[in-house]
Amino acid sequence: MSEIKKDKGLHKRNPHNENYDFDALTQTQPELKEFVKTNQYGTTTIDFADAKAVLMLNKALLSHFYGVKNWEIPKNYLTPPIPGRADYIHYMADVLAKSHDGEIPKGEAVKVLDIGSGANCIYPIIGVAAYGWNFVASDIDEPAIKSINDTVKANENLTGKIETRLQRNPSNIFDSMIKEDDRFDLTMCNPPFHKSRREATKGTHRKLKNLTKEKQKEATLNFNGQAHELWCQGGEIAFVTTMIKQSVSYADQVNWFSTLVSKKENLAVINKVLKTVKAKKTKTIEMKQGNKVTRIVAWTFNA
């Protein structure tokens, strides 16, 4: 009996909006097969609390849907959920379309800055594959930058499409990442949203408990990631408000700034700051995946 296809509530162009086709994925990535199992409900799946299984699923998804056959990340770095990451790209493509007579702009003329790409480089990979955009991938972490460069070199379809820039001052978000002659259609960011390592660890334990329905003794490193990937002083609200304030200096060089916002209660403060800096237009876009809801906040200083 074939499995019932269930809409996950993702963007209409998101290729991950239905159940994973593990037959197709294991043909693309044979190493995934050892992690595939049938659960008590008769559904083919993997153990999403198993770091190795999630990593192998990501390798299969990137190979099958995005043509990236060689993708590795350093040990203990964040392995992101690809379906939700793809949603961010597709929703921002819709935002850009409104400035292009309703047509999504495609090709290398579209330039995007990804703040804090991480070693995984997920947003640039998806943006290149889906729309042919060019990316600048920035990060404060040298091993992450090296990992991105290794991925680009190992995949011909990414060559010449993704440039990396190392941010040497963690207090700066756009300074030295946006050069004098740069013009970006879009900036993206998935900010660290915890205020401390302790808070991040608690969040990881909750995530694992929800996945396995039982208390975990240790937080799996797959979900923890590096410290700078998950937490910063002041958490999400501090990072995003700083980003908004610093964006004013680059108002003439960027069409749309954007960021993910995981905590709904932060929106009131964020919108207040956007008014303070006199953003001409702002957008809050809800993204849903099953029961999980997150948001994109976007702003522009252009009329």
N, C-alpha and C positions, 0 to 999 in steps of 0.2 A: 504494500500500500504506500502510495506517495504521501509525503508530508504535506500538511496544509500550509500554504503560504500565508504568512502573517505580516501585514504592513506594520513596520516598526515606528511609523510616524515621522520618518526622516524626510528631507527635501525630495521633491518629486524627481529630480535628476540624480539623486544619490543611488548608485548601483547596489548599495548594501541595504536597501529598504525591505528586503525579504529574507527569509531564512537562508543561512549559508548553505551553498551547494557543496557539501563536503566531497562528493564524488568528483566534481570538477576541480576543486581545490587540491585534492590529493593527487590528481593527475598532474597538476601544475607543480606541486611541491610534495613529492612522494614521502619526504621525512615527516610530514604532518600526520600520515596515516596511523602511526603508533599511538597518537594522542586522541584519536577519534573514538568515541564510544557511543553506546545507546543508553540513555538514562531510563529511569523508572517509568517515564511517561511514553517511552517508545520513540523519543526524539534523538536524532543523531546530533551529537554535540562534542565539546571538549570540556575539560575541567578548567574553568576560567580563574580558579584560584591557584593553578599550576603555572608558574612563571615560564617554564619551558614550552608548555602547550600554547600559551598566549603569544610568545615570541614566534613560534613556528606558524601559528595562524596568521600573524601579521606578515611574515615572509611570503606566505601563500597568497594573501590578499594583494600585496604589493606587486607580486609577480603576475598574478592572474588578471587584475583589473588595471594596473598602471604600468606594466611592462618593465618593472624594476626587478631584474633577475638576481641581482647581487646586493643584498642589504644586510648589514651587520651593525650592531651597536655595542659599545663597550659594556662590560659587566657592571651591573648595578645602576645603569642609567634607565630612565623612564621608557617603558614600552606603552605607547598610547593606543587608545581604542580608535581604530581607523574610521569606522562609520561616522562617529560624531565629529571627527576632525574634517571629514569630507563635507559635512553639512555647512560648516563655517565658510568653506571655499564657495560652495554653491549659492548660499544666501548673499554673500558679498558680490558674487557675479551678478546677481539680480540688482543690487544697489548700483553697481557700475553701469548696468544696462540703462538705467533711467537717465544717465548723462549721455547716452549714445543712441537716442531715438528708439529706445526699447530693445535694442539689439545688444546681446552680451559681447563686449569687446574681446577678441581673441588674438593670439599671436604674440610675438616677441616685443611688439610695440608697447604692450601693457607691462608695466614694471611695478613689482610689489616688494615691500620691505617686511620681512617676518622678524619681529622682535622676540628673541629668545627661542630660536629654532630648536635647540636641543640636539643631541646626537642623532636623534631619529629622523630629523628633517622632513617630517610628514607633510606639513602644509606646502612647502615648495614642490615636493614630489607630486602631490595631488593636483596642485595648480598647473604645473607643467603638463601633466598627462591629460587633464580635463580640458584645459583652455589654451595651452601653449604659451602661458605667461612666462615672463622672466622674473627671477627672484634675486633679492639680496637676503641672505640668511645671516642673522647676527646672533651673537651669544657672548656671554662673559667668560665662558669656559673653553680653554684651549683644546682639551681632548674632544669636546663636542664639535668644535670647528674642524678638527682633524678628521673626525668620523664623517662629517658631511662631505668634506673634500674627497675622502676615500670612496664614499658612495657615488659621488658624481663621476669620478674617474672610472669606476667599475661598471657604469651603465651609460652606454652611448647616447641613449635618448635624453639624458640629463646634461650631457656635455655642452658647455656654453650657455646653459639656461639658468644656472645657479651660481651666484658669486657669494663668497663668505666674507664677513667682516667681524673681527674680534673687538668687543667692547672692553677696553682696559680699565674704565672707570665705572664701577657698578652703580654709582649715583646718577649717571647719565643714561638716558634711554635713546634719544635721537642724536645727541651731540656726537660727532665723528662717525656716526652711522649714515647720516644724510650729508653728503658732500655738497659743496657749493654749486656744482653744476647738475646735481641730481634732480629729477622730477619723477615722483611716484604717483601712480594712480591710486594706490592703496597701501596702508600699513596694517599689519595684523599682529595680534599678540594673545598668547594664552598665559596670563600672568600667574605667578605663584600666589596661591590664595590663603595659605595658612600663615599665622603670625609667628609660629615657632616650630622647632622640630617635634616637641612634645605634642602639639596640636596636630601636626601632620601624621605622627604615628598613631594617634587615636583615630584619626580619619581612616587610616589604612586598616586598622583593626575592624572598624565598622564595616568597611567595604568587604573585607574577607569574610566576616561573619555573615553578611548578607548573601555572599556567594556560596558559602558552604553550610550555612544554617547552624554553625557551631562555633564556639569560641576558639580562636587561634592563639597559640602560645607565643608565636613570633610573627612579626609582620614580614610578609614576603617582599624581598628587595625589589622584585619586579614592579610592585606598585609604589614602593617608597621613592625610587629615583634618587637623584642627587639632591642635596639640601637646597641649592638655588633653584631647582626645578619646582619645588613644592612649597617653600616658605621664604618669607622675607620680613624684615622689621616692619610691623604695622599691617602685614597681610595684604590681601587683595585691595582693600579700599585705599591704603596708603600708596600702593604701586600705581593703581589706575589714576588716582587724583594727581599724582606726580606726573604721570604720562600726559594727562590732559593739559596741565600747566606748561609742560615743556613743549607741547605740540604747537603752541602759539608762535614760537620762534620759527616754525617751518610751515606756517600757514600758506605761503605762496609756492611751496615746493611739493605739497601733497594734496591730492584731491580729497580722498576720504581717509581719515584715521579710524581705527577700530580696535576693539578688544573684547575678549570674552569676560563675562561677569557671572560667577557661579552662585553668588549669594544675593537673592532678591532684595534683602534688606539694605544692601549697599546702593541700590539704584537712586534713592532719594538724594543722598549726598553727592553721587556722581552727576546727577542731573543739575544739582545746584552749582557745582563747579563748572559745568559746561555753560551755564548761563553767565557765570562770573567772567569767563574768558571770552564771552560773546561769540560762541559758535553760531554760524548762520543757520545750519540745519543739523538736527540730531535724529537718530533712529535707535529704537530698541527692538530687537528681533528675538522672539522666543524660538528656541530650538528644542524639540522633544524627541526623545528616544525611549520608547516604552513609558515607564513612570518617571523617568529623569527629565528634568527641565533645566536648561541653562540659557544664557542670553548673550547676544552680541549687542554692544553699544557702539554706535558709529557716529562720527561727527565731521563736519566740514566747515571751513571758513569761507568757502566759495558760495556765491549767491545761487 
